[in-house]
Each structure stands twice: as C-alpha cells, then as structure tokens.
Amino acid sequence: MSMQNVASPAITLNPPKRNLLAHIPGDEGWPMIGRTLAILADPKGEVERMAAKYGLVYRSRILGETSITMLGPEANELVLFDQSKLFSSTYGWETILGRLFPRGLMLLDFDEHRLHRRALSVAFKSGPMKSYLSELDDGILERVTRWRQTPGPMLFYPAMKQLTLDLAATSFLGAGIGPEVDEITRGFVDMVAASVTPIRKPWPGTQMARGVKGRKRIVAYFSEQIPIRRAKGGEDLFSQLCRATHEDGALLSTQDIIDHMSFLMMAAHDTLTSSLTSFVGALAAHPAWQVRLRDEVSSLGVATGAPTTFDNLEAMPLTEMAFKEALRLKPPVPSMPRRATRDFGFGGYTIPTGTLVGVHPLFTHHMPEIWPEPEKFDPMRFTDEAQRNRHRFAWVPFGGGAHMCLGLHFAYMQAKCFARHFLQNLSVSLEPGYTPAWQMWPIPKPRDGLRVTLKPVA
C-alpha cells in the first residue's frame, strides 16, 4: 500500500460546545484555569477525589478545555484497544507534544500509524537489539563502576537522568557520534522540558523558546546525517531508520526520520529515567527484595564486568516482576489523552464527537478491588498465575492496542541489564525516616532528586 493513500485525513476535530457535556457529572473548577492547578499539584489525589464524588466517568476542565475522564480497566480497553477507531491519538496529544515532537509515532493515527510502526519495527528486531544490548551493557557497567568507586550519599534521579541520556545517545545515535553529542543532548533536554511548560508560546526567554531552538539543532543534525548514514550503514537505531522502508519499498522520508528519532529518543530517555528511578527507590525502601534480586543476579554465575547476554536477562524473572511492580506504582505516563472521532457511549453517557477524553493508568494501578493494599510494593502480583486472573487492561504502563509502546522490549532489556550491574556492585538504602515525595505529572519524578546511599557489595 502506498503511503500517499494512508496519510492522516485532513479532518478537524473541534471540541464540542460545553453545554453538550453538561449531562455528565463533574466539576470544572475556577473560571479560566479550571482544575489545572489541582491536577498539577496532586494528579492521583485529584482523580481519586473526583471519582469518589462523581463516579468513574466525570467531567473536568484542564488546560483550558472541558474534558471527560474515564477510569478503570474497561475504560482503558475501550480507549486504548480501540478496534472501532473511535479515538484519535493525534488530536489527543497535539497540544502537549505537537509543536516539539510533531508526527512522532504516538501522534499518528490508524492506517498511517500502522504503516509507520511496521517500518520502524525493523529497528527493534533481534539483530539491532543485540547491538543495543552491547552498547547499553558497556555504558551501564562503566557508570556503575564509577559509582562504586565513589560510594556514599547521592541524588539518584539526576544521576539516572544523565545515564539514560548518555545511553540513548550511544545506542540510538551510535558510539562514534563525536563532540556534537553534547549539543544534541542539550537540545533534547530543552525540548522535553518545553513540552510540559505552562507557557505554550515560544516567547523570548521562555522554556518553550529554548525548546524550539533545541528542535532546530536536532533537525539540522539529523538532516545532515541521514544521507551519510544511508551510505555508511550501522547498527544504531538512527542508522536502522535511515534504511527502513515502507511496504512499497520506499525509504522513510527525511522528515519522517527526523520526527521519529526525536520522539523515540524523548520517550526512551524520560520514561526510562522515571521508571528506573522508581525501581531503585523501591529496592532501597525494601531491602529484603533487594537481597532477593541480588541473589537472582548471583545465581546467573556471571563474573562482575563480564558481558550481559540475552540468556542472562531471560533468567531474571524476579527482577522483571519487581520492575513491573515499580511501573504499577508509578507508571511513566500517568494519563493518556485521546479525542473522540465520533459520538460514542460509555458508562451510561453519550459523549459527542471532538470530546477530549483521558484514561488514567495511575488510577487503575491503585484500584484496591484489583490490587489489594495498592500502596504496598509487592512484586508477587506479577506471577503468571496472578496475572492470569486479572483484567488485561488493569496494568497499562506501556499503553495498549495499536499504540502499545514499540520500545517495550528495549525498556525491559535496559532495566534488567541495569539491575544486573547495579545489584552485583552496589547496595542502595534510604536515610531512616526518609520518605521521598514524588511529582506524578506529567512524568513521575522525585521532588528532591531521591536521596540514597550507595555502598559497594563485597
């Protein structure tokens, strides 16, 4: 099928008039600002309070628009699985990501999304993944060794943020990228920060202006490099995308590669920083589980400093369960917006075309009827038997349906590779009486950077 026949249709999905949503219970908050400040301050508490008062389908007003929140596994399945093509991801995410990450995979819809996803999937096949593992393994070992040599108190989040940024640069762009790596990574940092800034116009001196400037640097670098990578080849993700083709044999366009690379690097960097920080924070707070996972790593029989293999990663089921539990407690994307492409019904309400709707993995992941003692860290929730007895959309940190995270296996690979080196070299603990506070939106992160203490393991 030719790409010319599947480009996203030139449709316009305008928000419905507010009176068409008045039949759905809820509270739109203050004039102008609505409930924006409440959701920014405490997204989990805000959604839980609104659900307790109005039910699992309610009306709110955030960032200047009235929207409908739909909660629970059934809502997740309807919106994320979306066999009927009822929900546009393009028009759901555009106000947040459209200026800086336009036409990234998550911002495409339906047939166009399917064809781009198929073209991009070549970069996540067995051969390239082995190359990524080698780069990740070397980078993680080098950084963990450095941490082992300077033990003691540490702010873990900024250290992990730098590590995931460096790993994304090498595994996605190639180890030989050269001195321009610092400028490229600065550009990405500015773009990510700008994507969630309250000031959405690139006025001089604003974070959005820095983000737009960062995108220009990224576009210039990728545009220059694409013909070089096509000629030279390589095992890094960028080189893989430069040679990727659509079903009709056509190469991805230069603009498509720029947009996909920008989005994939952002997604891999920020979400993995959040996920690995919450994972390590959970192990620091639960030393018994830390010991269990270290014992699992020891049972691999791999010497400290030796390369990590895919067989090693497959032999770490407890580590994977603990990582999944960390993702349950603090999903890296706590809420997911979509826009209705036509009228639909849910929960006894008719919801009109153009309505902005949101599902909330963070809420679903803490529903006590699904997860007893939901605030407790318990990796045994992810045994095969426990998972069989649960709704398949009760745990959705990677989304679901056609938009299921393309880098899911990359995330597990990096998490388990990190756990192997970290636990083999270091123990991590929290100060007595210290409970870190987390900012849960837009991507969870510890407000104070997560203060931990590292000690070498004998």
ABEGO torsion letter per residue (X at the ends): XBAAAABBBBBBBBBBBAAAAAABBEBAEBBGAEAAAAAAABAAAAAAAAAAAAEABBBBBBGGBBBBBBBEAAAAAAAAAGAAGABBAAAAAAAAAAAABBGBAAABBEAAAAAAAAAAAAAABAAAAAAAAAAAAAAAAAAAAAAAABBEBBBAAAAAAAAAAAAAAAAAAEAAAEAAAAAAAAAAAAAAAAAABABABBBBGBAAAAAAAAAAAAAAAAAAAAAAAAAAEEABAAAAAAABBBAAGBBBBAAAAAAAAAAAAAAAAAAAAAAAAAAAAAAAABAAAAAAAAAAAAAAGBBBGBBBBAAAAAABAAAAAAAAAAAAABBABABBBBBBABBBBBGGBBBBBGBBBBBBAAAAAABAAABBGAABBBAAAABAAAAAABBAAABAAAEBEAABBAAAAAAAAAAAAAAAAAAAABBBBBBBGBBBBBBAOABBBBAAGGBBBBBBBX
